[in-house]
Amino acid sequence: MDPVRLIVYSDYLCPWCYVASYRLHQLQEEFGDGLELTWRSYLLRPQPEPGRDLEKFMRYTQSWMRPASELDAPAFRVWESSEGPPTHSVPAHLVAKAAARVSAEAFARMHDRLLVAYFEESRDISRLPVLKELWEELELPAEGFEVLADPEQERELVREVAEQHNEALEVSITGVPAVRVAGHDAFVTGAQPVETYRNWIGRLRDGVLDG
């Protein structure tokens, strides 16, 4: 039986995307080769906004306790660092794409590491030094990170991120997380309960839904 292929549009600064990622990873372990997830970029903060107010941002992060209280949710922590706020979404997506060039496994590890660093460790994942630290913590090959210092290769990654964001808009996705059936325009938005995702995937596998 062919696997169910789902495309997930997500942003690393989105707390509900963290919840969706956590739940979908559970289901990936449950379904094994029967479920294939492809992560694509969506930009909630597409342009740099330097000088954002740190105290206001710290108050905002108290709202993270709402998704933290959900069933089947990862850990969250109210911001405790003097770093930040993050200026925009793009840098985290670029380092994830750079990791994907190394391998699918490297991308998966970086994807998870970015979310943990931001929502649990109060690390500003829009800063290049922080992203380099995460890369080194995962012991990924140094040359893989160096693409971010090459203007031409960086432009390629930026173009890839922008194309994925625009792809989401073209199928009427205007918020994340959003999960779409590969090859179709059908999608669901929001961090759905595990059981909702499970039923949807099961019906797709059984051919009850054609997308």
Phi, psi and omega in degrees: 000133178293146178290157169283126182252118180241140175255128182246118175266130191206159175230138184288350177262006185259115181298324180287335173293326176297316179298312181299318179299316181299316181289319181293327176295323175301315182289329177296320176293323181291315184273342179060230181290354180280354181225128179238122180251133174241122183265131179232156187279140169223135188251106175283329176234081186287337184244144178300138176231075181294153175082016177297147185285121184292317182296319178297319178297319180298322176293320178301321185292348173297334178291345177295341180292341176294304175296330180297333183277353181289154172294142179057049179242151175283179178280146174229156175220133175300141187304129183238003187259156173277355175284158171091188000291164175298139184281325180193173187278336194299314186304317180297320178295323180295317181290328175295319179293323176297320177295323178298330177291334177286308178184164176296323179294319179298319177298313182301318180291319179291320178306309181293321184294321179299316182294316179296316182301319183282308189274341181246337186243001178056046179251135185280098185279014170262356181263130182301318178300323178293316180297323177294320177300316179297318179301314182290324178299325179277356180057041175279155183298133185302323183295336178293326179283334185293346177298335180287344178264355179262114186306318183292314180291325177296320178299322178298318179293318178299318179297319179297315178299314181296320180297321180291320177298314180293326176301318178298316180298324182295333178259018173075021172277120182238009178200161182228159004288150175223132182243125186238145176283124180302133179087359180224167177265357182291137179207160171237143180247161180088158177280094183286153174302153180306318183296325178295312176300316183300314180296319180297313179297317179299319180291325176294319179296324182277355180079010179291326175248140176255013181097000000 
